[in-house]
Amino acid sequence: MRRLFGIARWIARLIGLVGFGLAGVVVFLYVNTGPLPPPERPGIDWRFRDGTPLPGGDAPVEVPLSAISPALIEATLAVEDRRFYRHFGLDPIRIAGALVHNLRAGRLIEGGSTITQQLARNAYLSHERTWSRKLREAVLALKLERTLTKEAILERYLNTIYYGNGAYGVEAAARLYFGKSAAELTLPEAALLAGIPKGPALYEPFGHPEAALARRREVLRAMVDAGTLSPEEAARAAEAPLALVRRKQAPDLYGYAREAAVRFLEAELGLPRAVQPYAGLTVTLTLDPKAMQAAEAALARRLPAGDADGLTAAIVAADPADGGIRALVGGRDFRTEPFDRTAARRPPGSAFKPIVYLAALEAGMTPLSVVDSKPTVFVYDGGRTYAPKNYGDRYYGPITMLRAVKRSDNIYAVSALMAASAEAVVRRAHDLGIRSPLPAVPALALGAQGVTPLELAEAYTTLAAGGLHAPLHLVERVETKDGRVLYEARPKRELAADPATVFVLTRLLEGVFDVGETPEAMGTAALIAADIRRPVAGKSGTTATDAWMAGYTPDLAVVVWVGRDDARPIDDRIAGPIAKHLFADVLEGALQNVPPHLFPIPDGVAAAYVDEASGRATCGRGTLVYFVRGTEPPAPCGLVAGSGPAEREGRPPAPPAGRRASLIDRLRQLFGDPIPGR
């Protein structure tokens, strides 16, 4: 029996040796015969939802090795691969050192890669940390060394490595950071660039100048250790200022969406930022070209030229049908303002009030509920007090929700929150898509707590969808070069609020755009009423530091923020109109080829004609107001609610004096304004 086991072991060893030998033969033949496969160009293929490319590609700018500063070549070799000219593609000394570190850690944490191996990985392989990938990388490195000269390998490496901020290759990086060619780089500039590839997100100098300078000092020390620089030269170079030069270019508004998508790929798909450009990915975003072009044109037209006043803006537009983000702009220019304001928390002011009114309507208030608009002290939490004021200290006396929404009355909004309870408002806000923590206090009614434009856009998109909530998403699809689908968005919509109540709120928010003959009859967004040629609901918001305009049609929700990053006070007479005009420009530009649509009327809604000034139902004259069925006022004159003389003739009434006589009213004249339950 022992003899049989011995024979079996001998046969197994023989098979192993034969297999190892055959593998060696295959590797030898692959390395020494045939051409190199065509390399993959680095970068992600970014696409709009319609399949067209996003502006601003990631393709590298290639230059010969002779057109690259010798200082950059020496710095790169010193910090990345000091024995480059002495190894055959693999460096046994570095591999041995990496092996020791990996064995001590019990996992693969260091690869000991040479420049040749890095080129093989970037051009042909994924960046997964596995032994099989390292083996393939080694074989490809051997083939590169057998096929190309050292100079050709180094040239390819320097022309494809990533230097942050969308710059692939040294020429693109030199022009991006210093406004010069790679041949003109000084020693301090070359050392700084050579340090970036280790961690582009950590060491790019625009966003992380201190880290970039610290990394530059490491590179200079490596050059001294390699004998290519004296300590005195290194010390002088380390003291040189960054001296960054930003080239004058057209603003890049698409960088905000690309960066947000990069974060998504990293967080949701586990693809590290450094790996993504070399993974051969095609990423289709939910962005719409017309919406982005509208945002670009609006910012160029509406924001004051230059940045002396520090004003900037954020814009989010989303589709109520699926929660897809059609436009996302986080500032004036991603190159000069890489901070994405769409994800920054700022107090929304009165733009938060629709959430309060939704909760109040759910709690039993109606568009005709009356509150006395006067200086009021609200008591909460067993004795704490809150004394809000109306804008400009203007108070209206007894006022209905219909008028309070239109005039953005603060006293009414806080009263509505107290009637519904602050806790109910917080729950409703979270249901609609706001994830920021919200304190259950009266000041919440006036938008005192910070939320992000993205969150507010998700809430307004839910209202535009009639209460159906779908989380906003930016990435539609992710594919590899061989057609494998790594991710595909499948948005799920869930009912977050009663459609009838949302419709009643929507009709109230349409009044914000009313143009009236008196200030009391004019909505706070009347300034842009003539610029919008379709039914629209919305709410403006202003704080001491922020201006907002948020709203929606049945086809698109748009949120605009205007302010300063350092939260310095703004002049609301300037910032407020800017936010409103940006809103109108983006909304109409994005929907320029989409016909106007009325908000669909759901079941469970009734209507009555009301005199706005008194809040009383009328005999078929005045303003048509919608209610959750069962809360409408009794109609006078023996008429059923909402069945005035004009309706009996099969047509809606002409808009009353002082109302916004626009395409909305003409649409209702043509198509009718159905009144359920009559």
URQUI-V144092 format. One record per residue. N is the residue number from 1. OMEGA is omega in whole degrees, 0 to 359 (* if undefined). Layout:
n=N omega=OMEGA
n=N omega=OMEGA
This chain:
n=1 omega=179
n=2 omega=181
n=3 omega=179
n=4 omega=177
n=5 omega=179
n=6 omega=178
n=7 omega=180
n=8 omega=178
n=9 omega=181
n=10 omega=179
n=11 omega=180
n=12 omega=178
n=13 omega=180
n=14 omega=179
n=15 omega=178
n=16 omega=179
n=17 omega=179
n=18 omega=179
n=19 omega=178
n=20 omega=179
n=21 omega=179
n=22 omega=178
n=23 omega=178
n=24 omega=178
n=25 omega=180
n=26 omega=179
n=27 omega=181
n=28 omega=181
n=29 omega=180
n=30 omega=183
n=31 omega=190
n=32 omega=180
n=33 omega=175
n=34 omega=180
n=35 omega=173
n=36 omega=173
n=37 omega=179
n=38 omega=182
n=39 omega=173
n=40 omega=175
n=41 omega=181
n=42 omega=178
n=43 omega=179
n=44 omega=176
n=45 omega=182
n=46 omega=183
n=47 omega=168
n=48 omega=179
n=49 omega=179
n=50 omega=177
n=51 omega=179
n=52 omega=183
n=53 omega=171
n=54 omega=174
n=55 omega=176
n=56 omega=181
n=57 omega=183
n=58 omega=186
n=59 omega=180
n=60 omega=173
n=61 omega=188
n=62 omega=177
n=63 omega=177
n=64 omega=180
n=65 omega=180
n=66 omega=180
n=67 omega=179
n=68 omega=181
n=69 omega=176
n=70 omega=179
n=71 omega=179
n=72 omega=178
n=73 omega=181
n=74 omega=180
n=75 omega=180
n=76 omega=180
n=77 omega=182
n=78 omega=186
n=79 omega=184
n=80 omega=188
n=81 omega=186
n=82 omega=182
n=83 omega=186
n=84 omega=184
n=85 omega=183
n=86 omega=180
n=87 omega=184
n=88 omega=183
n=89 omega=174
n=90 omega=181
n=91 omega=184
n=92 omega=181
n=93 omega=179
n=94 omega=180
n=95 omega=180
n=96 omega=179
n=97 omega=179
n=98 omega=180
n=99 omega=178
n=100 omega=180
n=101 omega=181
n=102 omega=180
n=103 omega=178
n=104 omega=181
n=105 omega=182
n=106 omega=178
n=107 omega=183
n=108 omega=180
n=109 omega=182
n=110 omega=185
n=111 omega=182
n=112 omega=187
n=113 omega=171
n=114 omega=175
n=115 omega=179
n=116 omega=178
n=117 omega=178
n=118 omega=177
n=119 omega=179
n=120 omega=180
n=121 omega=183
n=122 omega=186
n=123 omega=190
n=124 omega=191
n=125 omega=171
n=126 omega=180
n=127 omega=179
n=128 omega=182
n=129 omega=179
n=130 omega=179
n=131 omega=181
n=132 omega=178
n=133 omega=178
n=134 omega=179
n=135 omega=178
n=136 omega=178
n=137 omega=180
n=138 omega=180
n=139 omega=179
n=140 omega=177
n=141 omega=177
n=142 omega=180
n=143 omega=177
n=144 omega=181
n=145 omega=180
n=146 omega=187
n=147 omega=186
n=148 omega=173
n=149 omega=177
n=150 omega=181
n=151 omega=179
n=152 omega=178
n=153 omega=181
n=154 omega=179
n=155 omega=179
n=156 omega=181
n=157 omega=183
n=158 omega=180
n=159 omega=183
n=160 omega=184
n=161 omega=185
n=162 omega=182
n=163 omega=177
n=164 omega=177
n=165 omega=177
n=166 omega=182
n=167 omega=175
n=168 omega=181
n=169 omega=186
n=170 omega=181
n=171 omega=178
n=172 omega=181
n=173 omega=180
n=174 omega=180
n=175 omega=180
n=176 omega=188
n=177 omega=187
n=178 omega=177
n=179 omega=180
n=180 omega=179
n=181 omega=179
n=182 omega=180
n=183 omega=186
n=184 omega=184
n=185 omega=174
n=186 omega=179
n=187 omega=179
n=188 omega=180
n=189 omega=181
n=190 omega=180
n=191 omega=179
n=192 omega=180
n=193 omega=182
n=194 omega=181
n=195 omega=186
n=196 omega=187
n=197 omega=178
n=198 omega=179
n=199 omega=184
n=200 omega=181
n=201 omega=183
n=202 omega=191
n=203 omega=178
n=204 omega=192
n=205 omega=180
n=206 omega=184
n=207 omega=185
n=208 omega=185
n=209 omega=181
n=210 omega=178
n=211 omega=179
n=212 omega=179
n=213 omega=178
n=214 omega=178
n=215 omega=177
n=216 omega=179
n=217 omega=177
n=218 omega=180
n=219 omega=180
n=220 omega=177
n=221 omega=178
n=222 omega=178
n=223 omega=176
n=224 omega=179
n=225 omega=180
n=226 omega=178
n=227 omega=180
n=228 omega=182
n=229 omega=177
n=230 omega=178
n=231 omega=181
n=232 omega=178
n=233 omega=179
n=234 omega=180
n=235 omega=179
n=236 omega=181
n=237 omega=181
n=238 omega=180
n=239 omega=183
n=240 omega=177
n=241 omega=180
n=242 omega=178
n=243 omega=179
n=244 omega=178
n=245 omega=177
n=246 omega=180
n=247 omega=176
n=248 omega=180
n=249 omega=173
n=250 omega=181
n=251 omega=177
n=252 omega=179
n=253 omega=183
n=254 omega=180
n=255 omega=179
n=256 omega=179
n=257 omega=179
n=258 omega=181
n=259 omega=177
n=260 omega=179
n=261 omega=177
n=262 omega=178
n=263 omega=178
n=264 omega=180
n=265 omega=181
n=266 omega=186
n=267 omega=188
n=268 omega=182
n=269 omega=178
n=270 omega=179
n=271 omega=180
n=272 omega=182
n=273 omega=182
n=274 omega=183
n=275 omega=191
n=276 omega=183
n=277 omega=184
n=278 omega=183
n=279 omega=179
n=280 omega=187
n=281 omega=165
n=282 omega=183
n=283 omega=177
n=284 omega=180
n=285 omega=179
n=286 omega=183
n=287 omega=176
n=288 omega=182
n=289 omega=182
n=290 omega=180
n=291 omega=179
n=292 omega=178
n=293 omega=177
n=294 omega=178
n=295 omega=180
n=296 omega=181
n=297 omega=181
n=298 omega=179
n=299 omega=179
n=300 omega=183
n=301 omega=192
n=302 omega=182
n=303 omega=178
n=304 omega=180
n=305 omega=181
n=306 omega=182
n=307 omega=182
n=308 omega=180
n=309 omega=177
n=310 omega=181
n=311 omega=174
n=312 omega=187
n=313 omega=172
n=314 omega=182
n=315 omega=173
n=316 omega=173
n=317 omega=184
n=318 omega=182
n=319 omega=180
n=320 omega=184
n=321 omega=184
n=322 omega=182
n=323 omega=178
n=324 omega=180
n=325 omega=182
n=326 omega=175
n=327 omega=177
n=328 omega=180
n=329 omega=185
n=330 omega=180
n=331 omega=181
n=332 omega=188
n=333 omega=183
n=334 omega=181
n=335 omega=184
n=336 omega=178
n=337 omega=185
n=338 omega=179
n=339 omega=185
n=340 omega=182
n=341 omega=178
n=342 omega=180
n=343 omega=181
n=344 omega=180
n=345 omega=175
n=346 omega=180
n=347 omega=185
n=348 omega=181
n=349 omega=185
n=350 omega=176
n=351 omega=177
n=352 omega=189
n=353 omega=179
n=354 omega=178
n=355 omega=177
n=356 omega=182
n=357 omega=176
n=358 omega=178
n=359 omega=180
n=360 omega=177
n=361 omega=178
n=362 omega=181
n=363 omega=176
n=364 omega=176
n=365 omega=179
n=366 omega=177
n=367 omega=181
n=368 omega=176
n=369 omega=187
n=370 omega=173
n=371 omega=179
n=372 omega=179
n=373 omega=180
n=374 omega=177
n=375 omega=188
n=376 omega=173
n=377 omega=181
n=378 omega=181
n=379 omega=181
n=380 omega=178
n=381 omega=174
n=382 omega=175
n=383 omega=177
n=384 omega=185
n=385 omega=178
n=386 omega=184
n=387 omega=179
n=388 omega=177
n=389 omega=173
n=390 omega=179
n=391 omega=180
n=392 omega=182
n=393 omega=177
n=394 omega=181
n=395 omega=191
n=396 omega=183
n=397 omega=179
n=398 omega=186
n=399 omega=178
n=400 omega=175
n=401 omega=179
n=402 omega=179
n=403 omega=184
n=404 omega=178
n=405 omega=182
n=406 omega=184
n=407 omega=180
n=408 omega=181
n=409 omega=183
n=410 omega=181
n=411 omega=180
n=412 omega=183
n=413 omega=179
n=414 omega=177
n=415 omega=179
n=416 omega=177
n=417 omega=180
n=418 omega=180
n=419 omega=181
n=420 omega=188
n=421 omega=180
n=422 omega=179
n=423 omega=179
n=424 omega=178
n=425 omega=178
n=426 omega=179
n=427 omega=181
n=428 omega=178
n=429 omega=180
n=430 omega=177
n=431 omega=183
n=432 omega=176
n=433 omega=178
n=434 omega=185
n=435 omega=179
n=436 omega=177
n=437 omega=182
n=438 omega=178
n=439 omega=180
n=440 omega=182
n=441 omega=182
n=442 omega=182
n=443 omega=178
n=444 omega=181
n=445 omega=182
n=446 omega=175
n=447 omega=182
n=448 omega=183
n=449 omega=185
n=450 omega=170
n=451 omega=180
n=452 omega=174
n=453 omega=177
n=454 omega=179
n=455 omega=180
n=456 omega=177
n=457 omega=178
n=458 omega=179
n=459 omega=180
n=460 omega=177
n=461 omega=177
n=462 omega=176
n=463 omega=179
n=464 omega=180
n=465 omega=178
n=466 omega=179
n=467 omega=176
n=468 omega=184
n=469 omega=170
n=470 omega=178
n=471 omega=177
n=472 omega=177
n=473 omega=184
n=474 omega=182
n=475 omega=181
n=476 omega=187
n=477 omega=176
n=478 omega=180
n=479 omega=173
n=480 omega=183
n=481 omega=179
n=482 omega=174
n=483 omega=178
n=484 omega=179
n=485 omega=179
n=486 omega=182
n=487 omega=173
n=488 omega=182
n=489 omega=174
n=490 omega=185
n=491 omega=176
n=492 omega=180
n=493 omega=179
n=494 omega=181
n=495 omega=181
n=496 omega=181
n=497 omega=181
n=498 omega=183
n=499 omega=180
n=500 omega=180
n=501 omega=178
n=502 omega=180
n=503 omega=177
n=504 omega=177
n=505 omega=181
n=506 omega=179
n=507 omega=175
n=508 omega=182
n=509 omega=172
n=510 omega=181
n=511 omega=179
n=512 omega=182
n=513 omega=181
n=514 omega=173
n=515 omega=184
n=516 omega=179
n=517 omega=178
n=518 omega=179
n=519 omega=182
n=520 omega=182
n=521 omega=184
n=522 omega=178
n=523 omega=183
n=524 omega=177
n=525 omega=180
n=526 omega=181
n=527 omega=185
n=528 omega=183
n=529 omega=182
n=530 omega=182
n=531 omega=184
n=532 omega=188
n=533 omega=180
n=534 omega=176
n=535 omega=182
n=536 omega=175
n=537 omega=181
n=538 omega=180
n=539 omega=173
n=540 omega=178
n=541 omega=180
n=542 omega=170
n=543 omega=179
n=544 omega=186
n=545 omega=189
n=546 omega=172
n=547 omega=182
n=548 omega=164
n=549 omega=183
n=550 omega=179
n=551 omega=186
n=552 omega=166
n=553 omega=175
n=554 omega=186
n=555 omega=186
n=556 omega=170
n=557 omega=182
n=558 omega=175
n=559 omega=180
n=560 omega=173
n=561 omega=175
n=562 omega=179
n=563 omega=180
n=564 omega=182
n=565 omega=182
n=566 omega=176
n=567 omega=172
n=568 omega=180
n=569 omega=177
n=570 omega=171
n=571 omega=186
n=572 omega=176
n=573 omega=177
n=574 omega=185
n=575 omega=181
n=576 omega=177
n=577 omega=178
n=578 omega=180
n=579 omega=181
n=580 omega=180
n=581 omega=175
n=582 omega=179
n=583 omega=182
n=584 omega=181
n=585 omega=182
n=586 omega=182
n=587 omega=182
n=588 omega=179
n=589 omega=181
n=590 omega=184
n=591 omega=187
n=592 omega=179
n=593 omega=180
n=594 omega=180
n=595 omega=178
n=596 omega=177
n=597 omega=172
n=598 omega=174
n=599 omega=181
n=600 omega=182
n=601 omega=182
n=602 omega=173
n=603 omega=175
n=604 omega=182
n=605 omega=173
n=606 omega=184
n=607 omega=176
n=608 omega=174
n=609 omega=189
n=610 omega=169
n=611 omega=187
n=612 omega=185
n=613 omega=183
n=614 omega=183
n=615 omega=182
n=616 omega=174
n=617 omega=184
n=618 omega=179
n=619 omega=174
n=620 omega=178
n=621 omega=178
n=622 omega=184
n=623 omega=177
n=624 omega=184
n=625 omega=181
n=626 omega=182
n=627 omega=166
n=628 omega=186
n=629 omega=182
n=630 omega=179
n=631 omega=181
n=632 omega=180
n=633 omega=175
n=634 omega=182
n=635 omega=176
n=636 omega=175
n=637 omega=178
n=638 omega=181
n=639 omega=171
n=640 omega=182
n=641 omega=176
n=642 omega=181
n=643 omega=180
n=644 omega=183
n=645 omega=182
n=646 omega=180
n=647 omega=181
n=648 omega=177
n=649 omega=177
n=650 omega=179
n=651 omega=175
n=652 omega=182
n=653 omega=172
n=654 omega=180
n=655 omega=181
n=656 omega=179
n=657 omega=179
n=658 omega=179
n=659 omega=179
n=660 omega=179
n=661 omega=187
n=662 omega=179
n=663 omega=178
n=664 omega=181
n=665 omega=179
n=666 omega=177
n=667 omega=180
n=668 omega=176
n=669 omega=183
n=670 omega=190
n=671 omega=181
n=672 omega=180
n=673 omega=190
n=674 omega=181
n=675 omega=182
n=676 omega=171
n=677 omega=182
n=678 omega=*
